[in-house]
């Protein structure tokens, strides 16, 4: 089960005018708890005027080897300021070295276990953060792997982890390919300008590599970019099982409009951390809200259907999910749901958070 622990801030680095990297020191007795797979994220928590705020940020550093002892000693995440963002503004302006923050143990399934093969990613803005961890870990551990990164940013000055990505190109010039697209800047040497839309991707990707033969595609960034990239890949013959997605911004994403009868009275039975309970679902609330009224330790982070922290197995009954940007099709087919987006459509629903 995911757990929060107090971790000390070891470093605060200004990446761009509107983004920072936070490094947390992990004490020896917690290092196994914070061992992570490249691509996973951390949820950070703070309380403001009695209101709890949680936000998820991807780990950007290379993951420790499976058998490495005493690792990780640090965790590094990237934080970009969002207009009106309660946590990102705090991280950008107030967090200092020596502060202690509540940090959840790593979660997320937008991951890659290093293996030989050809891999590629299409990322936008802060979507580089988990992919930086993925590509660095892959190239360090697997000599028979290659990676092609296509990244889109507004300007060179707003590009997060610019030096780190350049360093990958210097270290592995024959195994790492980089294409940068700047949407708000005139073309410069080695760069292309303009929006990275479906039309441009459809011509760019086949010119870079044999698209259907790539073993894994990683798409990360705003909703429009990720969905457009997925449609392009499918049109170019890529198997859906080779496409992995993580969406960072979903303000423009649709919510289901399906009309499903909702029972007047419903109950949810939940198994969580080995204990079970049954509670009535109040009108209009999600199943996660019901659980949180009775179990404060229920796992969640974003409540937006994006991070997947609240994933649970549906043992019985039926639900309607408003949004799902975290679960792969095979997960939903297997019976998993996002509790933060689920509303009961039967009198009784049973969820298991422990599976």
C-alpha positions as CSV (number, residue, x, y, z in Angstrom):
1,X,0.0,0.0,0.0
2,X,1.1,3.6,-0.7
3,X,2.3,5.4,2.3
4,X,3.3,9.0,3.1
5,X,6.5,9.8,4.9
6,X,8.2,13.1,5.8
7,X,11.2,13.6,3.5
8,X,13.8,16.4,3.7
9,X,14.3,18.7,0.6
10,X,18.0,18.3,-0.3
11,X,18.1,20.6,-3.3
12,X,15.9,23.1,-5.2
13,X,17.0,23.8,-8.8
14,X,15.6,26.5,-11.1
15,X,15.1,24.8,-14.5
16,X,13.3,27.6,-16.3
17,X,11.4,30.7,-15.3
18,X,8.4,28.6,-14.5
19,X,9.8,25.3,-13.3
20,X,12.0,23.8,-10.6
21,X,13.4,20.4,-9.8
22,X,13.1,19.2,-6.2
23,X,15.4,16.6,-4.7
24,X,14.4,14.7,-1.6
25,X,16.8,12.9,0.7
26,X,15.6,9.3,1.5
27,X,16.8,8.0,4.9
28,X,18.3,4.5,4.8
29,X,15.3,2.9,6.6
30,X,12.9,4.0,3.8
31,X,15.0,3.3,0.7
32,X,13.3,0.0,-0.1
33,X,9.9,1.7,0.3
34,X,10.9,4.4,-2.2
35,X,12.5,2.0,-4.8
36,X,10.9,2.9,-8.1
37,X,10.5,1.8,-11.7
38,X,11.5,4.4,-14.4
39,X,8.4,6.5,-15.3
40,X,6.7,6.4,-11.8
41,X,5.6,9.4,-9.9
42,X,5.3,10.8,-6.3
43,X,2.4,12.4,-4.7
44,X,3.2,15.4,-2.5
45,X,0.8,16.5,0.2
46,X,0.3,19.7,2.3
47,X,-2.5,21.2,4.3
48,X,-3.6,24.8,3.8
49,X,-6.2,26.3,6.1
50,X,-7.4,22.8,7.0
51,X,-7.7,21.7,3.4
52,X,-5.5,18.9,2.1
53,X,-3.8,19.4,-1.2
54,X,-2.2,16.5,-3.1
55,X,-0.3,16.8,-6.4
56,X,1.6,14.2,-8.4
57,X,5.0,14.8,-10.0
58,X,7.1,12.3,-12.0
59,X,10.5,11.2,-10.9
60,X,13.0,12.4,-13.5
61,X,16.2,10.6,-12.4
62,X,17.4,7.2,-13.5
63,X,16.0,4.3,-11.4
64,X,18.3,2.2,-9.2
65,X,19.2,-1.2,-10.5
66,X,17.0,-4.0,-9.1
67,X,19.7,-5.5,-6.9
68,X,21.4,-2.2,-5.8
69,X,21.5,-1.9,-2.1
70,X,21.0,1.3,-0.2
71,X,19.2,3.0,-3.1
72,X,17.6,5.3,-3.9
73,X,19.3,7.8,-1.5
74,X,17.6,10.7,-3.3
75,X,14.4,11.3,-5.4
76,X,14.2,14.1,-7.9
77,X,11.0,15.5,-9.5
78,X,10.2,18.3,-11.9
79,X,7.5,20.8,-11.0
80,X,6.1,23.3,-13.6
81,X,4.0,26.2,-12.3
82,X,0.3,26.0,-13.4
83,X,-1.8,29.2,-13.5
84,X,-3.5,29.4,-10.1
85,X,-1.8,26.1,-9.0
86,X,-1.9,25.9,-5.2
87,X,0.9,23.4,-4.9
88,X,3.1,24.3,-7.9
89,X,3.2,28.0,-6.9
90,X,4.2,27.0,-3.4
91,X,6.9,24.7,-4.8
92,X,8.2,27.4,-7.0
93,X,8.3,30.3,-4.6
94,X,8.5,28.9,-1.0
95,X,10.0,25.5,-0.7
96,X,13.7,25.7,0.4
97,X,16.5,23.3,1.2
98,X,15.9,21.7,4.6
99,X,12.1,21.8,4.5
100,X,10.3,18.6,5.1
101,X,7.4,17.5,2.9
102,X,5.0,14.6,3.0
103,X,5.8,12.4,0.1
104,X,3.9,9.2,-0.9
105,X,5.8,6.1,-2.0
106,X,6.2,5.7,-5.8
107,X,3.2,4.8,-7.9
108,X,2.1,4.7,-11.6
109,X,2.3,2.3,-14.5
110,X,3.7,4.5,-17.2
111,X,6.9,2.6,-17.0
112,X,9.5,0.6,-18.8
113,X,11.6,-2.3,-17.5
114,X,14.8,-2.0,-19.5
115,X,15.1,-4.6,-22.3
116,X,16.8,-4.8,-25.7
117,X,14.9,-3.2,-28.5
118,X,13.9,0.1,-30.2
119,X,11.9,2.6,-28.2
120,X,10.5,6.1,-28.9
121,X,8.6,8.9,-27.2
122,X,6.5,11.9,-28.2
123,X,6.3,14.4,-25.3
124,X,5.1,17.9,-24.7
125,X,6.2,20.4,-22.1
126,X,6.6,18.8,-18.6
127,X,5.8,15.4,-20.2
128,X,9.6,15.1,-20.5
129,X,9.8,14.4,-16.8
130,X,8.9,10.6,-16.6
131,X,10.4,10.0,-20.1
132,X,13.8,11.4,-18.9
133,X,13.9,8.7,-16.2
134,X,12.8,6.0,-18.7
135,X,15.3,6.8,-21.4
136,X,18.3,7.4,-19.0
137,X,17.6,4.2,-17.2
138,X,17.3,2.2,-20.4
139,X,20.5,3.5,-22.0
140,X,22.5,3.0,-18.8
141,X,21.4,-0.5,-18.2
142,X,20.7,-2.0,-21.7
143,X,23.5,-1.7,-24.3
144,X,21.3,-3.3,-27.0
145,X,18.5,-0.6,-26.8
146,X,18.0,2.6,-28.8
147,X,15.6,5.5,-28.1
148,X,14.2,8.2,-30.3
149,X,12.7,11.3,-28.5
150,X,10.5,13.8,-30.2
151,X,9.7,16.6,-27.8
152,X,7.6,19.7,-28.2
153,X,8.0,23.0,-26.2
154,X,7.0,26.6,-26.6
155,X,10.5,28.0,-26.7
156,X,14.0,26.9,-25.9
157,X,14.0,29.0,-22.8
158,X,10.9,27.2,-21.5
159,X,12.3,23.7,-22.1
160,X,12.7,21.7,-19.0
161,X,15.8,19.5,-18.5
162,X,17.4,20.9,-21.6
163,X,21.0,20.2,-20.4
164,X,20.1,16.7,-19.1
165,X,18.7,15.7,-22.5
166,X,21.7,17.2,-24.3
167,X,23.9,15.1,-22.1
168,X,22.1,11.9,-23.2
169,X,23.0,12.8,-26.8
170,X,26.6,13.3,-25.8
171,X,26.8,10.1,-23.9
172,X,25.1,7.8,-26.4
173,X,25.2,9.5,-29.9
174,X,24.6,6.2,-31.7
175,X,21.7,5.0,-29.5
176,X,19.8,8.2,-28.7
177,X,18.1,10.3,-31.3
178,X,16.6,13.7,-30.4
179,X,14.2,15.9,-32.4
180,X,13.0,19.2,-30.8
181,X,10.0,21.1,-32.1
182,X,9.4,24.7,-30.8
183,X,5.9,26.0,-31.3
184,X,6.5,29.7,-30.5
185,X,10.0,30.4,-31.8
186,X,11.5,31.0,-35.2
187,X,13.4,28.1,-36.7
188,X,17.0,27.8,-35.6
189,X,19.8,25.5,-36.6
190,X,18.8,21.9,-35.9
191,X,15.3,22.8,-34.7
192,X,11.9,22.8,-36.3
193,X,9.2,25.2,-35.4
194,X,5.4,25.1,-35.3
195,X,2.8,23.0,-33.7
196,X,3.4,19.2,-33.4
197,X,0.0,18.2,-34.7
198,X,-1.2,15.0,-36.4
199,X,-0.3,16.1,-39.9
200,X,3.3,16.9,-38.9
201,X,3.7,13.7,-36.9
202,X,2.4,11.7,-39.8
203,X,5.2,13.0,-42.0
204,X,7.9,13.3,-39.3
205,X,7.8,9.9,-37.7
206,X,8.3,7.7,-40.8
207,X,11.2,9.9,-41.8
208,X,12.9,9.2,-38.4
209,X,12.4,5.4,-38.0
210,X,10.4,2.4,-39.1
211,X,7.3,3.2,-37.0
212,X,5.6,-0.3,-36.7
213,X,8.8,-1.9,-35.7
214,X,9.3,0.2,-32.6
215,X,8.9,-2.0,-29.5
216,X,7.4,0.6,-27.2
217,X,6.0,4.1,-27.8
218,X,5.7,6.5,-24.8
219,X,3.3,9.5,-25.2
220,X,3.3,12.1,-22.4
221,X,2.0,15.6,-22.1
222,X,-1.2,17.6,-22.7
223,X,-4.4,15.7,-23.6
224,X,-4.5,17.0,-27.2
225,X,-0.9,16.1,-28.0
226,X,-1.2,12.6,-26.6
227,X,-4.4,11.8,-28.3
228,X,-3.2,13.2,-31.6
229,X,0.0,11.2,-31.4
230,X,-1.9,8.0,-30.6
231,X,-4.2,8.5,-33.6
232,X,-1.2,9.1,-35.8
233,X,0.6,5.9,-34.6
234,X,-2.5,3.8,-35.1
235,X,-2.9,5.1,-38.6
236,X,0.8,4.2,-39.3
237,X,0.1,0.6,-38.2
238,X,1.3,0.5,-34.6
239,X,-0.3,-2.1,-32.3
240,X,-2.2,-0.5,-29.5
241,X,-0.4,-2.7,-27.0
242,X,2.9,-1.0,-27.9
243,X,1.5,2.5,-27.0
244,X,1.8,3.8,-23.5
245,X,0.2,7.1,-22.4
246,X,0.3,9.5,-19.5
247,X,-1.6,12.8,-19.7
248,X,-0.5,15.8,-17.6
249,X,-3.2,18.3,-18.5
250,X,-6.8,17.3,-19.0
251,X,-8.7,20.6,-18.9
252,X,-9.8,20.2,-22.5
253,X,-10.5,16.4,-22.2
254,X,-14.1,15.2,-22.5
255,X,-16.1,13.7,-19.7
256,X,-18.4,10.8,-20.4
257,X,-21.9,11.8,-21.3
258,X,-23.4,8.3,-21.2
259,X,-26.7,8.2,-19.5
260,X,-26.7,5.3,-17.0
261,X,-29.5,4.7,-14.5
262,X,-28.2,5.5,-10.9
263,X,-29.8,3.6,-8.1
264,X,-31.5,5.6,-5.4
265,X,-29.6,3.8,-2.6
266,X,-26.2,2.1,-3.1
267,X,-23.6,0.7,-0.9
268,X,-19.9,0.0,-1.5
269,X,-17.9,-2.8,0.2
270,X,-14.2,-2.2,0.2
271,X,-11.2,-4.2,1.0
272,X,-8.2,-2.0,1.9
273,X,-5.0,-3.0,3.5
274,X,-6.5,-6.3,4.6
275,X,-9.6,-4.8,6.2
276,X,-13.1,-4.6,4.8
277,X,-16.1,-2.3,5.4
278,X,-19.4,-1.5,3.8
279,X,-20.8,2.0,3.6
280,X,-23.7,3.9,1.9
281,X,-22.9,6.0,-1.1
282,X,-24.2,9.5,-0.9
283,X,-26.0,11.1,-3.9
284,X,-23.5,12.4,-6.5
285,X,-20.3,11.3,-4.8
286,X,-17.7,9.1,-6.2
287,X,-16.8,5.8,-4.6
288,X,-13.5,7.2,-3.5
289,X,-15.3,10.0,-1.7
290,X,-17.4,7.4,0.1
291,X,-14.4,5.4,1.1
292,X,-12.5,8.5,2.3
293,X,-15.4,9.4,4.6
294,X,-14.8,6.2,6.4
295,X,-11.1,5.3,5.7
296,X,-8.7,8.2,5.6
297,X,-5.9,5.9,4.4
298,X,-7.6,5.3,1.0
299,X,-5.0,5.8,-1.8
300,X,-5.4,8.8,-4.1
301,X,-3.5,11.7,-5.4
302,X,-4.9,13.7,-8.3
303,X,-8.7,12.9,-8.2
304,X,-8.7,13.7,-11.9
305,X,-8.5,10.2,-13.4
306,X,-4.9,10.8,-14.5
307,X,-2.5,9.3,-12.0
308,X,-4.0,5.9,-11.3
309,X,-3.2,5.9,-7.6
310,X,-6.8,5.1,-6.7
311,X,-7.0,2.0,-9.0
312,X,-9.1,-0.8,-7.5
313,X,-10.4,-4.2,-8.7
314,X,-14.2,-4.3,-9.1
315,X,-15.2,-7.6,-7.5
316,X,-18.9,-7.2,-8.1
317,X,-21.5,-4.7,-9.2
318,X,-21.2,-2.1,-11.9
319,X,-19.9,1.5,-12.1
320,X,-19.7,4.4,-14.5
321,X,-16.3,6.2,-14.8
322,X,-16.5,9.9,-15.7
323,X,-12.9,9.9,-17.0
324,X,-10.0,7.4,-17.4
325,X,-6.6,8.6,-18.5
326,X,-4.6,6.2,-16.3
327,X,-5.8,2.6,-17.0
328,X,-4.8,0.7,-20.1
329,X,-7.6,-1.1,-22.0
330,X,-6.4,-4.4,-20.8
331,X,-6.7,-3.2,-17.2
332,X,-10.3,-2.1,-17.6
333,X,-11.1,-5.3,-19.4
334,X,-9.7,-7.2,-16.4
335,X,-12.0,-5.4,-14.1
336,X,-10.0,-2.5,-12.7
337,X,-11.5,1.0,-12.2
338,X,-10.5,4.4,-10.9
339,X,-12.3,5.0,-7.6
340,X,-12.0,8.7,-8.0
341,X,-14.1,8.7,-11.2
342,X,-16.5,5.8,-10.4
343,X,-20.2,6.1,-9.6
344,X,-22.3,3.1,-8.7
345,X,-24.9,1.9,-11.3
346,X,-26.0,-1.0,-9.2
347,X,-27.4,-1.3,-5.6
348,X,-24.2,-2.9,-4.4
349,X,-20.6,-2.5,-5.5
350,X,-17.5,-4.3,-4.1
351,X,-14.0,-3.0,-4.6
352,X,-10.6,-4.4,-3.7
353,X,-7.7,-2.0,-3.4
354,X,-5.3,-4.8,-2.4
355,X,-5.2,-6.6,-5.7
